[in-house]
Amino acid sequence: MGIEFDGQLLLVGAGKMGGALLSGMLSSGLNASHVVVQDPNPPKDVRETLSRFGITTEAQPDVGGRAVSIIILAVKPQLVGKVFPDVVANFVRPQTLIISVAAGVTLSALEKFLGTGASVIRVMPNTPSSIGHGMSVCCPNPHVDHKQRLVCDALLKSVGETAWVENESLIDAVMAVSGSGPAYVFLLAESLAHAGVKEGLDKALAMKLAVETIAGAGALLKVSPEEADTLRKNVTSPGGTTAAALDVLMAEEDGFKPLLEKAVRAAARRSKELAG
């Protein structure tokens, strides 16, 4: 993986997100013998992945006397208070790095369980991590050192791209853009296909056109040196069909941009509410 670490990596919670992250890490070369999983009942697909790599999962795992240097906390937010105290008591040592992907759980909330000096990184990933195209944004507390940042970055880059913010308040905006963003794109696909059906297309064809167009446009946007607005203008001939559609979508008061701004603002506000 490019970054090595001593001791064990403990994954606490092997549900959809935890399982997706671990699957990507293992596929990218993480040594399975360094992995311990704590989860009483992971989903079938995760169990199959663990079995393929020879990893067992237990409600109370045995680390074989080896120090746990990294803990990835991937349980549901409402379970953190129930699960994390035992994890801290049994596995956390002064040099242990805590990487939390528990949505809405703040650094200060985690630090209450850990005491002073603990290294904690809060991460907001998204669901495309399950196919290696995720976007993970990391926010460290002041105790995280340079090497720990590199380790976290290497682990998360096995499932997609990474970025870092130093101000935790930005995590709410991150969640609203990239965390919830896949749902917006899926809705776009649904809506575009539905509009095609309204214009007479077969439902299956309309969905294929929508999916491939969104996937292709996204791939082009990622590799192109041009900005998004330039790529949009390149597709838009004056007075043409695309221009007619964009006149509707780019309306100042009720177009796509103000609507999406309203949606992102609502998501960020809800993220703040959930974090307390």
Helices and strands as residue ranges (DSSP letters): E 8-12, H 16-27, G 32-34, E 35-38, H 44-52, E 57-58, E 68-73, G 77-79, H 80-91, E 97-100, H 107-114, E 119-124, G 127-131, E 134-140, H 146-157, E 160-164, G 168-170, H 171-174, I 175-179, H 181-198, H 203-223, H 228-235, H 241-249, H 256-275
